[in-house]
């Protein structure tokens, strides 16, 4: 995967934060705030779950793309970017998932 694509998308989403909601779906989401963005993430996650149960590879890819997009909109809404998520992933790299979860409750 070309990580530059995610960085470009992150920059585009940030630039749409103050765009005209009539001309941009991203701007519409941002104008309506986190409740709508979170609702969309929930809907897209549910659709991804159904695609996973169905087993259609193309459907899984498409729904995963929708989930990632809406998560990135939420990040941009809060002034975060995909780089913030990638930094956390780098921090966790090589750490057991069990150990990482234990460290959060400590």
N, C-alpha and C positions, 0 to 999 in steps of 0.2 A: 504494500500500500504506500502510496506517495503521501507522506505526512504533510508535505507542502499544501496539498489540497485542503486538509483540515485547518491549517493556519490561514489560508486564503478565505475559507468559509467563515472562520472566526472573525476575521477582519471585516468581511462583508456584513455579517450579522451586527457587529458593533456599529458599523456605519448606518445601518437601517434603524437604529434605536430612535432617532429623531426624524425619520423619513415620514412622508405623508402616508397615513394608514390606508388611504384610498388607492395608493399605487403599489403597496408592498404588503404581502401576507405577514412577513416578519414584523413590519411596523405595526400591523393590526394586533398581533399577539402582544408586542411590547406595550402598546398603548393601553391594552386591557389589563396588563399587569400579571403578577405571578400566579394568581388563581387560575386564569385561563391557560397559561403556559403549563402549569402543573396538571390541569385537567387533560390537556392534549397529550402530555407525556403518559399519563395513565391510560388514555384511550389507545395510544400507539403501542404501549407495552402489552395491553390486552390483545391487540391485533397480532403482535409478535408471538405471544403465547399460542394463539390459535393457529398461526402459520407453523409454528414448531410442532404442534400436535398433528397438523395436516401432513407435515413432512415435505412440502414443496420447497425445494431449494431456492427457486426464484422468489417465491412469496416471502420466505425467511429473509432473504437479502433485501427485498424492498421494504419490508416492515422494520428491519434493523436500521435501514437508512433513515426512515421516518423517526424512529426513536432517537437516533444520534442527532439528527437535525434539531428536534425539539429540546433535547438536553442542551445543545449548544446555544439555542435561543435563551434558555434559562441562565446559562453561564453569562452570556452577553448582557442580559437584563441586570445582573448583579455586578457587572464590571469585571467579570472573569473571562478567561479564554481557554481554549483547548490546551494551551501550554500549561496552565495551572493544573489541569488533570494529568497531563503527561509528566509533570514534575512529581506528582504524587505517585504515579505508576512507577517512575524510576526509583523513588524512595522505597517502594514495596518490592521491587525486583529482587529476587533471590531470598525473600523472606517467606517462610511457610505461611499459608493462609490462616492456619490455626494460631500460630504465634502472633501474626499481625492483628487478628481479632482480639486476642488476649491483651495485647498492648493498649488497645482502645478502652478497655474496661478498667485498666489499672489507674 
